[in-house]
Amino acid sequence: MSFTDELKSAVTPRAALLVIGVLALQLLFIASYVGALHDPKPKDVPFGVVAPGPAAKETADKLAKLPGDPLDPRVVEDEAAARHQIMNRDIDGALLVDPKGTDDTLLVGSGGGTVLATALEKIATRVDGAEKRTVKAVDVAPASPRDFDGLSSFYLVVGWCVGGYLCASILAISAGARATNRQRALIRTGVMALYSIAGGLGGALIIGPVLDALPGSIMGLWGLGSLVVFSVGMITLALQSLTGIVGIGLAVLLVVIAGNPSAGGAFPLPMLPPFWKAIGPWLPPGAGTWAARSIAYFKGNAITGPMLVLAAWAVLGTVITLVMSALRGDRQPGQRPAMEEDTGSHRR
């Protein structure tokens, strides 16, 4: 056999298309991560202002006119209200103006991201310094000293996401990307659920009692982790049921390439460019990272939305997987399932 014939045999058109797809994923990976993280700047950060009388609105208006629009200031009634809004994750910081002196106070919550808290402190220091005032930062939701830059929650969620799509991928590779009947789809869904429970618990125990990297409820993190793993796993199975083995690449595109840099992990959402800031809360890594930080540092506040996002992905993935398996079975009544053309697996 000539080299040309050997080449044609070794590199089939389908293999060539898959290699091109991998190249596209590689370039998208670089573009997404560098695009999201190469130049972080605070933009329209929800920010409270506490000051007596007309000074509150005057200060808020002044902060709203800062170059680059780093803050989205709003007047807050008093310090207690500002602390409550930070703990409820409605705002990321607040400036308390001292009407009787020149020493102001900046409230931040570094548990939501130490990089953002530091950026707010720099902005407040610069603004007060221009008026011969000083500012002291008070952290009302401090990140754990063993949680460097507040990244532990992000890494935890990334691990859960990786487990979800790897488990789903293994189920596909071992027995065909598309489940050939409803029973097999139900079995895969059940396996995914059991794996999710184990993966959620394992992650919560490692991040908490084992490494002491993240505080918060072990039960809360366990529940969150189980939902993250299951949602990612089921959407991966759904994509495989629609497109075959290509679905694994689509899951990587959704979760890793789009989801991780937009999750608000390395840099919280207000520091990301508009596109990534917009999509982050709607993808599993972003929803999971927000919820993990809320459980760890904000008394479990403001997690309803992210949990609904994760639940929606889980339900969508489950429904698509089961419906596609039922349709596939209905198209082949009484027949032996055809060979999985996308994996080259044996007939089952």
N, C-alpha and C positions, 0 to 999 in steps of 0.2 A: 504494500500500500504506500502510495506517495505521501509526501509531507502535506500536500494540499488536501488529499483525501482524509488523512489523519486529523488535520485541523478542522475540516468540516464535520467530522465525526465527533471530535472532542468538544467543539464549540458550536452547539446547536443554536438556531435562531432564538429559541426560548432562553437558553443560557446567556446569550448575548444581551437579550432584553433585561434579564435579571441583573447582570453586571452593570448595565447602564443605569438601572434603577438604584443600585447600591451607590454608584458614583453620585447620582442626584441627591440621595440621602446624605452622603458625606458633605457635599457642598452646601446643602441646606443646613446641616448641623453647624458648620463653620459660620455661615451667614447669620443664623439665628442667635447663637451664643455671643458672637462678637458684636452683632448689631444691638443686642439687648444690654450687654454688660460693659462695653468698651468705654462709655462716657456717662456714668451715672450722675444725674443732677436732680435735686428735689424740684418738683413741679406741682403746683396747686396742692400742697400738703394741707389737709384739714387742720386748722390751727385756731385755738381760742385766745381771746383777749379779755382780761379782767382788769377794769380800771373804773374809777369813780366818775359818774356823770358823763358829760360830753367827751371826756378824755378817752373813753373806751372806743367810741366810734372814730375819733380822730386817729387813735393809734392803729385801729384796724384798717382804716383807709390808707394810712402811711405804709403799713406792711403790704397791703394789696398792690401798691405801686412799685415794689422793689423790682429791680431789673431781673428779667428772666421769669418773673411770676413764680417764685419758689413756694409761696404760701397762699393758701385760700383761707384768709382770716374771717372769723365771725365773733361777735360779742357774746361773752358768756357771763352769766349773772354774778357768780362769785367763785371763790376757790373750790368750795365743795362741789359745785356744779362742774367745774373744769376737771377735777379729779374723777368724778363720776363718768364724764364723757370719755375721758382717756381710758378708764377701765372698761367702758362699754365699747371701746374702739370706734367711737364716732369721730374723735379727733386724735391726732398724733402728738400734740403738745399744746401748751398754753403759756402765755406770758402774763404774769401777775404784776401789774404796775403799782409801785408804792407811791401813794399820793403825798406822803409826808417826807419823803427822802429821795435819794438817788439810787437806791439798791432795789432792783427788781428781782423777781423769781421766775425761772423757767421750769415748767413741769413737763417731763417727758416720760415715756414708757419704753425703756430699752428692750424689754421682752418682745416687743414687736419688731425689733431690728436695731441693733446698736449703731449701725452706720447711719441710719436716719436720725436717731437721737443725737448723735455727734454733729450731724449736719445742721440740725435745728439749733444746737448750742452755738455753733459758729455764726449762724445768721443772727441770732439774738444778741450775741456779744458784739458783732459788727454794728448792728443798728443802735444798741444802747451806747456803745462807745462813741458813736458820732455825736451823741447828745450829752456827753460827759456823764453817762450813767454806767452802772455796773449791773451784771446779771449773775445770779447763782442758779445752777441747775439742780433740780430735785427730781430723782427718779422714783415715780410712783408705782412702777411695775418693772423692777430691775431684773435683767437677765441673770441667770445663775452664773457665778464666777467660773463654773466648769463648762459653761456653754459659750465658747469663744465666738464673738460677733453674732450670737444668737442663731448660729447655723445648725445646731443639733436637730431642731425640729425639721428643717429642710432636708438634711441628710436622712433622717428617719423616714420621711415620706418618700424620698427618692428610692430608698431600699424597699419600701412596701410596693411602690410602683414597678420596680424591676422584678420583684417576685411575682407580681400579678401577670405581667406579660410573658415572663419566662415560663411560668407554669402552663399558661394557655398554649404557648408555642410548643412545649414538650408534648402536651396532649395531642396537638396537631401532627407533629413530626412522627410521633410513635404510631399513630393509627389513622393518618389521613387528615388533611386540613378541614375538610367538610364532613360533619357528622352525617351519616347516610340515612338515619332514621331518628324518630323522636326519642326513642328509648336511649339511644347512644348520646343524644344531645342532653337528655336529662341526667345521664350518668356523668357526663363531663361537667355539667352545672353543679351537680352534687359534690364532685371531687374539688371543683374550684371553691365551693363554699367551705368545705372542711379545711382546705389548704389556707384559705383566707383567715379563718379563725385561729389556726395555729400560727400563721405568719404575723397576724396582728398582736397576739399575745407575746410571741417571741421578741418582736421589736420593742414592745412596751417594757418588757422585763430588762432587755439589754440597755435601753436608753435610760431607764430609771434605776432599779436596785443594783444592777450589775456595774454600770459605768457612772451612775450618779450625774449624768450629763444634763438631764432635763427633769424639773420638778413637775408636779401635777398628778392628777388621779390616774393610777395604773388602769383602772377599769375604763375610764374615759378614753385613754389612749388606746387601749385594747379594742374598744368598740370602733374608734376612728380607724385604726389600722386595718381591722377586718373589712370595713367598708371600702377603704382605699384599694386594698388588694383585690377584693371581689369586683369592684367597678372596673378597674383596669383589666383584670383577667377576662371579664365577660365582654367588654367592648372589643378585646383582642379576638376572642372566640367569634364574636359577631362579624368582625371584619374578615376573618378567615372563612366564615360560612358564606360570605358574599363574594369574596375574590380568591379564595384558596390560599396558598402559601404567601401570596403577595400581601395578605392581610397582616402578616407579621411586620412587614416593612411599613405598612400604613399605621400600625400601632406604635412603632418606633417614631414615626413622623409626628403623630398626635401627642404622645406622652413625653418622649425624650427631646425631640427637636423643637416642638412648639411649647410643650408644657413646662419643662424644667427651667429654661431661662426666664420664663414669664411668671414663675411661681412666687416671686418676691422673697427668695431665699437669700442669695448673696446680697441683693439690694432690694429693700421693700418696694412695694408697688409704686408709691409716689416718686421713686427715683428712676423708674424705667421709662423708655420711650413710649409714645402713645399706643402703638400697635400692641406691644407686649403687655402694657398696663391694661389694655382693654380685654385681651383674651385670657390673661392669667387667672382671674377668679372663676372662669367657666370651665377650666380644665382640671383634671384630678390632682396634679401636683400643686397647683395654686390653691385649690380649695382645701386640700389636705394640710398644706403648710400653714395656712391661716388658722384652721381649726386646731392644729397641734399647738401653735403658739397661744391661742386663746385658752386652751385647756391648761397649759403649763403656767401661764403668767397672768391671765385676765379672768380668772375664776369661771372659766367656761362660757364667758359672754360672747355674743355675736357669732355663734357657730351655726345657727339655724340655716342661713343661706348656703354656706359651704356644704353642710351635710345634705341639704336638698340637691345640690349640684351633683355630689357623689352618688346619691341615691338614684338620681335621674339617669346617670351614665350606667349604673348597675341594672336598672330596669330596662333601659333601651337595649343594652347588650344582651340581656336574657331573652327579651321578646324576639329580637332579630334572630338569635341563635335557634330558639325553639320553632319559630315560624318557618325559617329556611329549611330546617331539618324536616318539618312536616310536609312542606311543599315538595321537597326532594323525594320523600317517601311516597307521596301521592302520585308523582309522575312515573313511578316504577312499581305499580302494583303487581305483586306476585313474582317479581323478577329479582334476580341476584344483583346487588348493587354493583354499578360499574366501577372499573378501576379509577382511583383518584388520579386524574390526569395531572393535577398540579403537584403531586408529591412523588408520583411514580410508585406508590405503595401497592401492595398486593391486594387482590380482590378479597373482600371480607364477606 
